[in-house]
């Protein structure tokens, strides 16, 4: 990872880094996109996304990152996604904030803050974080 970062700085490279290890993604990325069921759910600068996640799926993913301090880790609560595992035939079943409209309409991709995009009916209904 350090080699990739060095090459990025020295050669002014841009690369697409795909991973499930969100702590590594934070370490190496300037911008982060979170995919849910094959669609982009959220996109923001790394710092913004990790400190102000908007989409319920992003929030759940970030809450699952372990903290290297055992005392702090014991005090944390992870967000658990309820419901069945998501299916492409019923994509909303795994979302913590699923609403009736989610069954019939794809949420609109919106810029909720400068450079911070998300697609979520719960965000649109509340005008802010779900």
Secondary structure, DSSP 8 states (H G I E B T S, - for coil): -HHHHHHHHHHT-------S-HHHHHHH-SEEEEEETTEEEEEEEHHHHHHS--SHHHHHHHHTS--S-HHHHHH-------SS--BTTBTTTT-TT--GGGGT----EEEEETTEEEE-HHHHHHSS--
